[in-house]
Amino acid sequence: MMERTCSWIVKATKGTWIGGPMERHLWVRGVSTDTRKLEVNQLYIPLVGERFDGHAFLDQAIQQGAVVVLWQKDHPLPDEKRVPIILVDDTLKALQRLAVAYRLETSIPMIAVTGSNGKTTTKDLLASVLAVKYEVHKTEGNLNNHIGVPLTLLSMSEQAEVAVIEMGMNHRGEIALLSSMAQPDFAVITNIGESHIEFLGSREGIAEAKCEVIEGLQAQGTLIYDGDEPLLRSLLQNDDHSQFPVGWGEENEESAIQIESLGLKGFRFQSRTFGTSFQLPLLGRHNVKNALFAMVVARKLGLTEEEIVKGLAQVQLSGNRLEVCQAINGMEIINDSYNASPTSMRAALDLLAEVEPTKEKWALLGDIFEIGDEEEIYHRQLGEYAINKKLDRLYTMGERGKWISDQAKKVEKNPNCHIHHFDTLEEAIKELKEEGNSNVLLLVKASRAVQLDQAVRILSEGA
């Protein structure tokens, strides 16, 4: 993590020093915006939000070991100055300036990953492959916004040899800001879906927002993107960066061939350009494409095909993303409850239909948020899509999830298909506990706020 003097921090944040002259030479190790996670000798940065104000937690920060704090000028100074204070116009902007200053002092390759779906999985794939050869720093959890990205940059060790930075957004201009902070050498755009269409108006608007990643991309940087998406090809046709489209089509620079499903053990496939055979221990055919992004970056950073094979074979994803677990009653569960969009929901249903052909296929689906005025249409389309996958049982949760089951009931012609909507999570857990068995494979998927991960936890661990 960042280790710098107070004097360096003052210069980086364009702040005003309030403290003794000798204290300017004090070394600070890392930053924190959360007193619950703050460590000894760190800089405390009190952020201000609509429903919180970090300045109110100064005493806790000092008790936890903060040795210097940023302070926003529009807040009264504390009566007792127990640690040095750096006065700034805006603590959030100061945090971002600090991250940029630290980034500029590093010369390691920086990889930005954005897209509607698959950002975190692609980040994990990149980190796994590159770790075969390099010391890798990557985004942890969901720290991918205007606060998370600078914190990720500032937590980077001086020993790191490559960094993989995930970038998320809700509105226009956000990816441009994040990219300008990280100034990546490589930018990956995984795909264009429907997530955040509520704020961006159309898939075209989403594509334009994702393409903002090129605004911070180094002049000699490389852009790797979903070459199967016409919107991206159109928007990027006049960009001067080196471009490397990947995807299913042969017109791409790299694609996968000889794709073989290994059931719940993932996929085996070959590189069209190199002929190398890979085994990917991840569910979902779409993750083969995500692996292509990692392969391309790895090759450009000097990894051999053998090293890439090793890295892909040992990948482990962040939690609740197509994880396979077993319920206490013997039912197998594909837990994809981390998040959802119409695109990823369809992909998960495709997966459910493809694997374990001898088992009954059940799905528990819930609300998808931030997909705009046409959200009812999207949910109803998913109801029809699920029925076309010939599920044995379709369960739904949430106000929007009911559209899925309602539409499924309208189009279902098989009287043996069981379709049911739950009003509460407790009802869903009770029925799945009682009805599930070792002959069932259950898919669980919805937006994170629906909290279907709790159902998975109780079914698999008991309660």
VEXTORZA-250176 format. One record per residue: x, y, z of N, C-alpha, C in turn. Coordinates in steps of 0.1 Angstrom, whole numbers, padded with zeros to 4 digits, always signed. Layout:
REM residues N
XYZXYZXYZ/...
This chain:
REM residues 463
+0008-0012+0000+0000+0000+0000+0009+0012+0000/+0003+0024-0003+0010+0036-0003+0017+0039+0010/+0030+0042+0008+0039+0046+0020+0045+0059+0016/+0041+0070+0021+0046+0084+0018+0046+0093+0030/+0053+0104+0029+0054+0113+0040+0042+0123+0039/+0039+0129+0051+0028+0139+0051+0031+0150+0041/+0043+0154+0040+0047+0165+0030+0043+0161+0016/+0045+0148+0012+0041+0143-0001+0026+0144-0002/+0019+0140+0008+0004+0140+0008-0002+0154+0006/+0004+0163+0013+0000+0177+0012+0001+0182-0002/+0013+0179-0009+0015+0183-0022+0005+0176-0032/+0003+0163-0030-0006+0155-0039-0020+0160-0038/-0025+0164-0026-0039+0167-0024-0041+0182-0026/-0030+0190-0028-0031+0205-0029-0038+0210-0016/-0034+0204-0005-0040+0208+0008-0031+0218+0015/-0036+0222+0027-0030+0232+0036-0026+0225+0049/-0014+0226+0053-0009+0218+0065-0012+0225+0078/-0018+0218+0087-0020+0223+0100-0014+0213+0110/-0002+0217+0114+0006+0208+0122+0020+0213+0124/+0028+0206+0132+0042+0210+0134+0051+0208+0122/+0062+0216+0121+0071+0214+0110+0077+0200+0109/+0081+0194+0120+0087+0181+0120+0077+0170+0116/+0065+0172+0119+0055+0162+0116+0053+0160+0101/+0057+0170+0093+0056+0169+0079+0064+0157+0074/+0074+0153+0081+0083+0142+0077+0078+0129+0082/+0067+0128+0088+0061+0116+0093+0056+0107+0082/+0060+0094+0083+0056+0085+0072+0042+0079+0075/+0034+0079+0064+0021+0073+0065+0020+0061+0057/+0013+0050+0062+0012+0038+0055-0002+0034+0052/-0007+0039+0041-0020+0035+0036-0031+0046+0040/-0043+0044+0035-0053+0054+0037-0066+0046+0041/-0075+0052+0048-0088+0046+0051-0099+0056+0051/-0111+0053+0046-0122+0061+0047-0132+0056+0057/-0129+0045+0064-0138+0037+0072-0131+0034+0086/-0135+0040+0096-0128+0039+0109-0129+0024+0114/-0138+0016+0109-0139+0002+0113-0128-0006+0107/-0122-0001+0097-0112-0009+0090-0098-0002+0091/-0098+0009+0097-0086+0018+0097-0075+0011+0105/-0062+0012+0101-0051+0005+0108-0041+0016+0113/-0033+0012+0121-0023+0021+0128-0014+0027+0117/-0011+0040+0118-0002+0048+0110-0008+0052+0096/-0022+0051+0095-0028+0054+0083-0033+0069+0083/-0036+0073+0070-0043+0086+0068-0058+0084+0068/-0065+0091+0076-0080+0090+0076-0085+0101+0067/-0094+0096+0058-0101+0106+0049-0116+0105+0051/-0121+0115+0058-0136+0115+0061-0144+0120+0049/-0151+0111+0043-0159+0114+0031-0173+0119+0036/-0180+0127+0028-0193+0133+0031-0203+0128+0021/-0214+0121+0025-0224+0116+0017-0238+0122+0021/-0248+0117+0014-0261+0123+0016-0266+0119+0030/-0262+0107+0035-0267+0103+0048-0255+0100+0058/-0243+0104+0055-0232+0102+0065-0222+0113+0063/-0214+0115+0074-0203+0125+0073-0192+0119+0081/-0181+0115+0075-0170+0109+0081-0163+0118+0091/-0165+0131+0090-0158+0140+0100-0163+0137+0114/-0175+0132+0115-0181+0129+0129-0174+0118+0136/-0165+0111+0128-0158+0099+0134-0144+0101+0136/-0140+0114+0138-0126+0117+0140-0120+0110+0152/-0127+0111+0164-0122+0105+0176-0119+0090+0174/-0129+0083+0167-0127+0068+0165-0115+0066+0156/-0113+0075+0146-0101+0073+0137-0088+0074+0145/-0087+0084+0154-0075+0086+0162-0073+0074+0171/-0084+0069+0177-0083+0058+0186-0078+0045+0179/-0082+0044+0166-0077+0033+0158-0063+0034+0153/-0057+0046+0154-0043+0047+0151-0040+0056+0139/-0050+0064+0135-0047+0074+0124-0037+0084+0129/-0027+0087+0120-0017+0097+0124-0018+0110+0117/-0027+0111+0107-0030+0124+0101-0043+0122+0094/-0051+0134+0093-0064+0133+0087-0065+0144+0076/-0073+0141+0066-0078+0152+0057-0090+0158+0064/-0092+0171+0060-0104+0178+0066-0109+0188+0056/-0122+0187+0054-0129+0195+0044-0131+0209+0049/-0128+0219+0041-0127+0233+0046-0141+0239+0051/-0152+0233+0046-0165+0238+0050-0170+0232+0063/-0161+0225+0070-0164+0219+0083-0155+0226+0093/-0161+0230+0105-0153+0236+0115-0142+0227+0120/-0131+0233+0122-0119+0225+0127-0122+0220+0141/-0117+0208+0144-0119+0203+0158-0112+0212+0168/-0118+0212+0180-0112+0221+0190-0099+0216+0195/-0097+0203+0196-0084+0198+0200-0077+0191+0188/-0066+0195+0184-0059+0190+0173-0048+0179+0178/-0053+0167+0179-0045+0156+0185-0036+0150+0174/-0039+0152+0161-0030+0147+0151-0030+0158+0140/-0020+0158+0132-0019+0169+0121-0031+0168+0112/-0035+0179+0106-0047+0180+0097-0042+0186+0084/-0047+0180+0073-0045+0186+0060-0058+0191+0055/-0059+0204+0053-0071+0211+0050-0073+0211+0034/-0084+0205+0029-0087+0205+0015-0101+0210+0012/-0103+0214-0001-0116+0219-0005-0127+0208-0005/-0123+0196-0009-0132+0184-0010-0125+0172-0007/-0129+0164+0003-0121+0152+0007-0122+0141-0004/-0133+0140-0011-0134+0130-0021-0124+0133-0033/-0124+0145-0037-0115+0149-0048-0101+0148-0043/-0098+0151-0031-0084+0149-0025-0080+0135-0026/-0089+0126-0022-0087+0111-0023-0083+0108-0037/-0091+0113-0047-0088+0109-0061-0075+0115-0066/-0072+0127-0061-0059+0133-0065-0047+0125-0059/-0049+0120-0047-0039+0112-0040-0036+0100-0048/-0047+0093-0053-0046+0081-0061-0038+0084-0074/-0042+0095-0081-0035+0098-0093-0020+0100-0091/-0017+0107-0081-0002+0110-0078+0005+0097-0075/-0001+0088-0068+0005+0075-0065+0007+0067-0078/-0004+0067-0086-0003+0060-0098+0008+0065-0107/+0010+0078-0108+0020+0084-0117+0034+0080-0112/+0036+0076-0100+0049+0072-0095+0051+0057-0097/+0042+0050-0103+0044+0035-0106+0045+0034-0121/+0053+0024-0125+0055+0022-0139+0050+0008-0143/+0042+0001-0134+0038-0012-0137+0026-0012-0147/+0024-0022-0155+0013-0023-0164+0000-0022-0156/-0010-0015-0161-0023-0013-0154-0034-0017-0164/-0042-0026-0160-0053-0031-0168-0066-0027-0163/-0074-0020-0171-0088-0016-0167-0098-0026-0173/-0108-0030-0165-0118-0039-0169-0132-0033-0167/-0139-0031-0178-0153-0026-0176-0162-0034-0186/-0175-0031-0185-0185-0039-0193-0198-0040-0185/-0208-0044-0192-0221-0046-0185-0222-0058-0177/-0216-0069-0181-0215-0081-0174-0201-0087-0175/-0198-0095-0165-0185-0102-0165-0173-0095-0161/-0174-0082-0156-0163-0075-0152-0155-0082-0141/-0162-0086-0130-0155-0092-0119-0149-0106-0123/-0156-0114-0131-0151-0127-0135-0138-0125-0144/-0139-0115-0153-0127-0112-0162-0116-0107-0153/-0118-0099-0144-0108-0094-0135-0101-0106-0128/-0109-0115-0122-0104-0127-0115-0096-0136-0125/-0101-0138-0137-0094-0146-0147-0080-0139-0150/-0080-0126-0152-0068-0119-0155-0058-0121-0144/-0063-0119-0131-0054-0120-0120-0048-0134-0118/-0057-0144-0121-0052-0158-0119-0041-0161-0130/-0043-0157-0142-0034-0160-0152-0021-0153-0150/-0022-0140-0148-0010-0131-0146-0002-0135-0134/-0009-0140-0124-0002-0144-0111+0008-0156-0113/+0007-0163-0124+0016-0174-0127+0030-0168-0129/+0031-0155-0134+0044-0149-0137+0047-0137-0128/+0036-0129-0124+0038-0116-0118+0032-0116-0104/+0036-0106-0096+0030-0102-0084+0018-0093-0088/+0006-0097-0086-0006-0090-0091-0014-0083-0080/-0018-0071-0083-0027-0064-0074-0040-0062-0082/-0051-0065-0075-0064-0065-0082-0075-0058-0073/-0085-0054-0079-0097-0048-0072-0103-0059-0063/-0105-0056-0050-0111-0066-0041-0126-0062-0039/-0134-0072-0038-0149-0070-0036-0154-0062-0048/-0163-0052-0044-0169-0044-0054-0164-0029-0054/-0151-0028-0051-0145-0014-0050-0142-0009-0064/-0153-0007-0072-0150-0003-0086-0156+0010-0090/-0160+0019-0080-0166+0032-0083-0156+0043-0080/-0162+0055-0080-0153+0067-0078-0146+0068-0065/-0151+0060-0055-0144+0058-0042-0135+0046-0042/-0141+0035-0047-0134+0022-0047-0121+0022-0056/-0121+0028-0067-0110+0027-0076-0098+0035-0070/-0100+0047-0065-0088+0053-0058-0083+0046-0046/-0092+0040-0038-0088+0032-0027-0080+0019-0032/-0084+0013-0043-0077+0002-0049-0063+0006-0053/-0062+0017-0060-0049+0022-0064-0040+0025-0052/-0045+0031-0041-0037+0034-0030-0033+0022-0021/-0041+0011-0023-0037-0001-0015-0027-0009-0022/-0023-0005-0034-0013-0013-0042+0001-0012-0036/+0007-0024-0034+0020-0026-0029+0031-0020-0038/+0041-0015-0033+0053-0011-0041+0059-0023-0048/+0056-0035-0043+0062-0047-0049+0053-0053-0061/+0041-0047-0062+0032-0052-0073+0039-0050-0087/+0037-0060-0096+0043-0059-0109+0033-0057-0120/+0020-0059-0117+0009-0056-0126-0004-0054-0118/-0013-0045-0123-0025-0043-0115-0037-0045-0124/-0048-0051-0119-0060-0053-0126-0071-0045-0119/-0077-0035-0125-0086-0026-0119-0100-0027-0125/-0110-0031-0117-0123-0032-0122-0130-0018-0122/-0138-0014-0132-0144-0001-0132-0159-0003-0135/-0167+0002-0126-0182+0001-0127-0188+0015-0129/-0200+0016-0133-0206+0029-0134-0222+0028-0134/-0228+0039-0132-0242+0041-0133-0246+0051-0143/-0237+0062-0145-0241+0073-0153-0229+0077-0162/-0232+0085-0172-0222+0090-0181-0211+0098-0173/-0199+0097-0178-0188+0104-0172-0180+0097-0161/-0187+0086-0156-0180+0079-0145-0168+0071-0149/-0170+0063-0160-0158+0055-0165-0147+0064-0169/-0150+0076-0175-0139+0085-0179-0131+0090-0167/-0138+0093-0156-0131+0097-0144-0123+0086-0139/-0128+0073-0138-0120+0062-0133-0108+0059-0141/-0110+0060-0154-0099+0057-0164-0088+0068-0163/-0092+0080-0161-0083+0091-0160-0074+0090-0147/-0080+0084-0137-0073+0081-0124-0063+0070-0126/-0067+0059-0132-0058+0047-0133-0049+0048-0145/-0052+0055-0155-0044+0057-0167-0039+0044-0172/-0048+0034-0176-0044+0021-0179-0035+0019-0191/-0028+0008-0192-0020+0005-0204-0028-0005-0213/-0038-0012-0206-0047-0021-0213-0061-0018-0208/-0071-0018-0217-0085-0016-0214-0093-0027-0220/-0101-0034-0211-0109-0045-0216-0124-0041-0214/-0132-0042-0225-0146-0040-0225-0153-0053-0227/-0159-0059-0217-0163-0073-0218-0176-0075-0227/-0185-0066-0226-0197-0066-0234-0206-0054-0231/-0217-0054-0239-0227-0043-0237-0240-0050-0235/-0246-0049-0223-0259-0055-0220-0270-0044-0217/-0278-0047-0207-0289-0037-0204-0288-0031-0191/-0277-0035-0183-0276-0029-0170-0274-0014-0170/-0281-0007-0162-0281+0008-0161-0287+0015-0172/-0295+0008-0180-0302+0014-0191-0312+0024-0186/-0316+0023-0173-0325+0032-0166-0319+0046-0166/-0305+0047-0165-0299+0060-0164-0293+0064-0178/-0291+0055-0187-0284+0058-0199-0293+0057-0212/-0305+0053-0210-0315+0054-0220-0316+0043-0231/-0304+0038-0235-0304+0028-0245-0291+0020-0245/-0291+0009-0252-0279+0001-0253-0268+0009-0260/-0271+0018-0269-0262+0027-0275-0255+0036-0264/-0264+0041-0256-0259+0050-0245-0250+0042-0235/-0253+0029-0233-0244+0021-0224-0231+0019-0231/-0231+0016-0244-0219+0014-0251-0210+0026-0251/-0216+0038-0253-0208+0050-0253-0202+0053-0239/-0209+0049-0228-0204+0051-0215-0192+0042-0212/-0193+0029-0217-0182+0019-0215-0170+0024-0223/-0172+0029-0235-0161+0034-0243-0153+0045-0237/-0159+0052-0227-0152+0062-0220-0138+0058-0214/-0137+0044-0213-0124+0039-0208-0112+0043-0216/-0114+0046-0229-0103+0050-0237-0098+0064-0234/-0106+0072-0226-0102+0085-0223-0089+0086-0215/-0087+0076-0206-0075+0075-0198-0065+0066-0203/-0068+0058-0213-0059+0048-0218-0047+0054-0224/-0035+0049-0220-0022+0055-0225-0022+0055-0240/-0015+0065-0246-0015+0067-0260-0010+0054-0267/-0001+0047-0261+0004+0034-0267-0003+0022-0262/-0014+0025-0255-0022+0014-0249-0030+0005-0258/-0034-0006-0253-0042-0016-0261-0056-0018-0256/-0065-0018-0265-0080-0019-0262-0084-0033-0267/-0089-0041-0257-0094-0055-0260-0109-0054-0257/-0117-0059-0267-0131-0057-0265-0139-0068-0272/-0152-0069-0269-0161-0079-0274-0164-0076-0289/-0157-0083-0298-0158-0080-0312-0171-0085-0318/-0179-0092-0310-0192-0097-0315-0203-0086-0314/-0199-0075-0307-0209-0064-0305-0207-0053-0315/-0217-0052-0324-0216-0041-0335-0215-0027-0329/-0222-0025-0318-0221-0011-0312-0207-0007-0309/-0199-0017-0303-0185-0014-0300-0177-0012-0312/-0178-0020-0322-0170-0019-0334-0173-0005-0341/-0186-0001-0341-0189+0012-0347-0183+0024-0339/-0185+0023-0326-0180+0035-0318-0165+0036-0318/-0158+0024-0319-0143+0024-0318-0136+0025-0332/-0143+0026-0342-0137+0025-0356-0127+0036-0358/-0129+0048-0352-0120+0059-0355-0110+0061-0343/-0110+0052-0334-0100+0054-0323-0086+0049-0327/-0076+0057-0323-0062+0054-0327-0055+0044-0319/-0061+0039-0308-0054+0029-0300-0053+0016-0307/-0043+0008-0303-0042-0006-0308-0054-0013-0303/-0061-0020-0313-0073-0027-0309-0072-0042-0312/-0079-0049-0303-0079-0064-0304-0092-0069-0300/-0101-0071-0310-0114-0076-0307-0114-0092-0306/-0121-0097-0296-0122-0111-0294-0137-0115-0293/-0140-0128-0296-0153-0132-0295-0155-0146-0302/-0168-0148-0306-0171-0161-0312-0168-0161-0327/-0170-0150-0333-0169-0149-0348-0155-0150-0353/-0153-0155-0365-0139-0157-0371-0133-0143-0375/-0141-0133-0375-0136-0120-0379-0128-0113-0368/-0129-0119-0356-0121-0114-0344-0107-0119-0345/-0099-0111-0337-0084-0114-0337-0082-0128-0329/-0091-0131-0320-0090-0143-0313-0103-0149-0310/-0105-0162-0310-0118-0168-0307-0115-0182-0302/-0125-0188-0297-0124-0202-0292-0131-0212-0302/-0124-0223-0303-0130-0234-0312-0129-0247-0304/-0136-0257-0309-0136-0270-0303-0141-0269-0288/-0151-0261-0286-0156-0259-0272-0164-0272-0268/-0160-0277-0256-0166-0289-0251-0170-0287-0237/-0183-0289-0234-0188-0288-0220-0183-0300-0212/-0178-0297-0200-0175-0307-0190-0185-0308-0179/-0197-0304-0182-0207-0304-0171-0204-0294-0161/-0206-0298-0148-0203-0289-0137-0188-0286-0135/-0180-0292-0143-0165-0290-0142-0160-0279-0151/-0169-0273-0159-0165-0263-0168-0164-0266-0183/-0153-0261-0189-0152-0263-0204-0138-0266-0208/-0137-0273-0219-0124-0274-0226-0125-0267-0240/-0115-0260-0244-0116-0253-0257-0102-0251-0262/-0101-0247-0275-0089-0244-0281-0088-0229-0286/-0076-0223-0287-0074-0210-0292-0074-0212-0308/-0082-0204-0315-0082-0204-0329-0069-0200-0335/-0062-0190-0329-0050-0184-0335-0038-0192-0331/-0037-0198-0319-0025-0205-0315-0027-0220-0314/-0040-0225-0314-0042-0239-0314-0040-0246-0300/-0037-0238-0290-0035-0243-0276-0048-0248-0270/-0048-0259-0263-0059-0264-0256-0060-0259-0242/-0071-0254-0237-0073-0249-0224-0084-0256-0217/-0083-0258-0204-0094-0262-0196-0098-0251-0186/-0111-0248-0186-0116-0237-0177-0125-0242-0167/-0122-0242-0154-0131-0248-0144-0142-0238-0140/-0149-0232-0149-0159-0223-0147-0172-0227-0154/-0183-0224-0148-0196-0227-0155-0199-0215-0164/-0207-0218-0175-0212-0207-0183-0203-0206-0196/-0209-0208-0207-0202-0207-0220-0196-0193-0222/-0204-0183-0216-0199-0169-0218-0185-0167-0211/-0182-0176-0201-0169-0174-0194-0157-0179-0203/-0160-0186-0214-0150-0189-0223-0145-0177-0230/-0155-0168-0234-0151-0155-0240-0144-0146-0230/-0148-0146-0217-0141-0139-0207-0127-0144-0206/-0125-0157-0207-0111-0162-0207-0103-0157-0219/-0109-0155-0230-0102-0149-0242-0096-0136-0239/-0103-0127-0231-0097-0114-0228-0085-0116-0219/-0085-0125-0210-0073-0128-0201-0062-0133-0209/-0065-0142-0219-0054-0148-0227-0047-0138-0235/-0055-0128-0241-0049-0118-0250-0040-0109-0242/-0044-0104-0230-0036-0095-0222-0023-0103-0217/-0025-0115-0213-0014-0123-0208-0003-0125-0219/-0007-0127-0231+0003-0129-0242+0010-0116-0244/+0003-0105-0244+0009-0092-0246+0019-0088-0235/+0017-0094-0223+0026-0092-0212+0036-0103-0211/+0038-0111-0221+0049-0120-0222+0047-0134-0216/+0035-0138-0213+0033-0151-0207+0033-0161-0219/+0038-0173-0216+0038-0184-0226+0024-0191-0226/+0022-0199-0236+0009-0206-0237+0008-0216-0225/+0019-0222-0221+0019-0231-0210+0015-0224-0197/+0020-0211-0195+0017-0204-0183+0002-0200-0183/-0003-0196-0195-0017-0193-0195-0026-0205-0192/-0022-0216-0198-0030-0229-0195-0030-0231-0180/-0019-0229-0173-0018-0231-0159-0027-0221-0151/-0027-0209-0155-0034-0198-0149-0049-0200-0150/-0054-0204-0162-0068-0206-0164-0073-0218-0156/-0065-0228-0155-0069-0240-0148-0071-0239-0133/-0064-0228-0127-0065-0227-0113-0073-0215-0108/-0081-0209-0118-0089-0197-0114-0099-0200-0103/-0101-0190-0094-0111-0190-0084-0118-0177-0085/-0132-0177-0085-0139-0165-0087-0143-0159-0074/-0146-0146-0074-0152-0139-0062-0166-0146-0059/-0171-0145-0047-0182-0153-0043-0195-0150-0050/-0204-0161-0050-0218-0161-0055-0219-0158-0070/-0208-0163-0077-0208-0162-0092-0207-0176-0098/-0218-0181-0101-0218-0195-0107-0211-0205-0099/-0212-0204-0086-0206-0213-0077-0215-0226-0075/-0209-0237-0075-0217-0250-0073-0216-0254-0058/-0227-0256-0052-0227-0261-0038-0238-0271-0037/-0239-0277-0025-0249-0288-0023-0257-0284-0011/-0270-0285-0012-0279-0283-0001-0279-0295+0008/-0283-0293+0020-0283-0304+0030-0292-0315+0026/-0303-0312+0018-0311-0323+0013-0306-0330+0000/-0294-0327-0004-0287-0334-0015-0289-0326-0028/-0297-0316-0029-0299-0309-0041-0287-0301-0045/-0283-0301-0057-0271-0293-0062-0276-0279-0065/-0268-0269-0062-0272-0255-0064-0262-0248-0072/-0266-0241-0083-0257-0232-0090-0260-0218-0085/-0252-0213-0077-0254-0200-0070-0248-0189-0078/-0257-0181-0085-0253-0170-0092-0260-0157-0087/-0261-0156-0074-0270-0146-0068-0263-0132-0066/-0250-0131-0071-0243-0119-0069-0250-0107-0076/-0254-0109-0088-0261-0098-0095-0268-0104-0108/-0275-0095-0115-0282-0100-0126-0285-0089-0136/-0286-0093-0149-0292-0085-0159-0299-0094-0169/-0308-0089-0178-0314-0098-0187-0304-0107-0195/-0293-0101-0199-0283-0109-0206-0277-0120-0198/-0273-0117-0186-0267-0127-0177-0277-0137-0172/-0290-0133-0171-0300-0143-0167-0302-0153-0178/-0303-0148-0190-0304-0158-0201-0292-0168-0202/-0281-0162-0200-0268-0171-0201-0269-0181-0190/-0274-0177-0178-0274-0187-0167-0285-0198-0170/-0296-0194-0176-0306-0204-0180-0301-0213-0191/-0293-0208-0200-0287-0216-0210-0278-0227-0203/-0270-0222-0194-0261-0231-0187-0269-0242-0179/-0280-0238-0172-0288-0248-0165-0293-0259-0175/-0297-0255-0187-0302-0264-0196-0292-0274-0202/-0279-0269-0202-0268-0277-0209-0263-0288-0200/-0261-0285-0187-0254-0294-0178-0263-0304-0171/-0257-0315-0167-0264-0325-0159-0277-0329-0165/-0277-0335-0177-0290-0338-0184-0299-0348-0177/-0294-0356-0168-0302-0366-0161-0310-0360-0149/-0307-0348-0145-0313-0342-0133-0325-0333-0137/-0334-0331-0127-0344-0322-0129-0338-0308-0128/-0344-0299-0136-0338-0285-0137-0348-0275-0131/-0344-0269-0120-0352-0259-0113-0345-0246-0113/-0353-0235-0113-0347-0222-0112-0355-0213-0102/-0347-0206-0094-0353-0196-0085-0348-0182-0090/-0356-0174-0096-0352-0162-0102-0359-0150-0095/-0352-0139-0094-0358-0127-0088-0356-0115-0096/-0359-0103-0089-0359-0090-0095-0346-0087-0102/-0347-0080-0113-0335-0073-0119-0337-0058-0118/-0328-0051-0113-0329-0037-0111-0321-0029-0121/-0325-0016-0122-0317-0006-0131-0318-0010-0145/-0329-0015-0150-0331-0017-0165-0341-0009-0171/-0345+0002-0164-0353+0012-0171-0368+0010-0172/-0374+0018-0181-0389+0019-0182-0394+0006-0188/-0386-0002-0195-0391-0014-0201-0388-0027-0192/-0386-0024-0179-0383-0035-0170-0393-0047-0171/-0406-0043-0172-0416-0054-0172-0415-0062-0185/-0412-0056-0196-0410-0063-0208-0398-0073-0207/-0387-0068-0201-0375-0077-0199-0378-0089-0191/-0385-0086-0179-0389-0097-0170-0398-0107-0177/-0408-0102-0184-0417-0112-0191-0410-0120-0202/-0401-0113-0209-0393-0121-0219-0385-0132-0212/-0380-0130-0200-0373-0140-0193-0382-0151-0189/-0395-0148-0186-0404-0159-0183-0406-0168-0195/-0407-0163-0207-0408-0171-0219-0395-0178-0221/-0384-0172-0219-0371-0178-0222-0369-0190-0213/-0373-0188-0200-0372-0199-0191-0380-0211-0195/-0392-0209-0199-0401-0220-0204-0395-0227-0216/-0389-0219-0225-0383-0225-0237-0371-0234-0233/-0366-0232-0221-0355-0241-0217-0360-0254-0210/-0373-0255-0210-0379-0268-0206-0376-0271-0191/-0377-0261-0183-0375-0263-0168-0386-0272-0163/-0382-0280-0152-0391-0288-0145-0399-0279-0135/-0392-0270-0129-0398-0261-0119-0392-0247-0121/-0401-0237-0121-0397-0223-0121-0403-0216-0109/-0394-0211-0100-0398-0203-0088-0394-0189-0090/-0401-0179-0085-0398-0165-0086-0400-0158-0073/-0392-0147-0071-0393-0139-0059-0393-0124-0063/-0400-0116-0055-0399-0101-0057-0410-0096-0066/-0413-0083-0065-0423-0077-0073-0421-0078-0088/-0409-0077-0092-0406-0078-0107-0405-0093-0111/-0400-0101-0101-0399-0115-0104-0413-0121-0107/-0423-0115-0102-0437-0120-0105-0440-0119-0119/-0435-0109-0126-0437-0108-0140-0432-0120-0148/-0420-0125-0143-0414-0137-0149-0424-0149-0148/-0429-0152-0136-0437-0163-0134-0451-0161-0141/-0456-0149-0141-0469-0147-0147-0468-0150-0162/-0457-0145-0169-0456-0147-0183-0453-0162-0186/-0446-0168-0177-0443-0182-0179-0456-0191-0179/-0465-0187-0169-0477-0194-0169-0486-0192-0181/-0485-0180-0188-0492-0177-0200-0488-0186-0212/-0475-0189-0212-0470-0195-0224-0467-0210-0222/-0467-0215-0209-0464-0229-0207-0475-0238-0212/-0471-0248-0220-0480-0258-0225-0479-0271-0218/-0468-0273-0210-0465-0286-0204-0472-0285-0190/-0482-0293-0188-0490-0293-0175-0481-0298-0163/-0470-0305-0166-0461-0310-0156-0451-0300-0151/-0450-0289-0157-0441-0278-0153-0447-0271-0141/-0439-0270-0130-0444-0264-0118-0439-0249-0118/-0448-0240-0117-0444-0225-0117-0451-0219-0105/-0442-0213-0096-0448-0207-0084-0440-0195-0080/-0447-0185-0075-0441-0172-0070-0442-0172-0055/-0431-0168-0049-0430-0167-0034-0431-0152-0030/-0439-0150-0020-0440-0136-0014-0428-0133-0005/-0422-0143+0001-0411-0141+0011-0400-0151+0008/-0388-0147+0013-0377-0156+0012-0379-0168+0021/-0385-0166+0032-0388-0178+0041-0396-0189+0034/-0406-0184+0027-0415-0194+0019-0407-0202+0009/-0398-0194+0002-0389-0201-0008-0380-0211-0001/-0374-0208+0009-0365-0217+0016-0372-0229+0021/-0384-0227+0027-0392-0238+0032-0395-0248+0021/-0400-0244+0010-0404-0253-0001-0392-0260-0007/-0381-0252-0009-0369-0259-0015-0363-0269-0005/-0364-0266+0008-0359-0276+0017-0367-0289+0017/-0380-0287+0016-0389-0299+0016-0389-0306+0003/-0389-0299-0008-0390-0306-0021-0377-0310-0028/-0366-0303-0025-0354-0306-0031-0348-0319-0027/-0340-0325-0037-0334-0338-0034-0322-0340-0043/-0315-0351-0042-0303-0353-0050-0305-0354-0065/-0317-0355-0069-0319-0355-0084-0322-0342-0090/-0320-0331-0082-0324-0318-0086-0311-0309-0088/-0311-0301-0098-0301-0290-0100-0308-0277-0100/-0306-0268-0091-0313-0256-0089-0304-0244-0092/-0309-0235-0101-0302-0222-0104-0308-0212-0096/-0300-0203-0089-0305-0192-0081-0298-0180-0086/-0307-0170-0091-0302-0158-0097-0311-0146-0096/-0306-0134-0093-0314-0122-0092-0304-0111-0089/-0309-0098-0089-0300-0087-0085-0297-0089-0070/-0285-0084-0066-0280-0086-0053-0289-0082-0042/-0297-0071-0044-0306-0066-0034-0317-0075-0030/-0320-0085-0038-0330-0095-0035-0326-0105-0024/-0313-0106-0023-0307-0113-0012-0309-0128-0013/-0309-0134-0025-0311-0148-0026-0299-0156-0021/-0288-0149-0020-0276-0156-0014-0279-0161+0000/-0288-0154+0007-0292-0159+0021-0299-0173+0020/-0308-0174+0009-0315-0187+0007-0304-0198+0004/-0294-0195-0004-0284-0205-0007-0277-0209+0006/-0273-0199+0014-0266-0202+0026-0274-0211+0035/-0286-0207+0037-0295-0215+0047-0297-0229+0041/-0299-0231+0028-0301-0244+0022-0289-0253+0023/-0277-0247+0022-0265-0254+0022-0259-0256+0035/-0261-0247+0044-0255-0248+0058-0265-0252+0069/-0278-0249+0066-0288-0252+0076-0290-0240+0085/-0302-0239+0091-0305-0228+0100-0316-0232+0109/
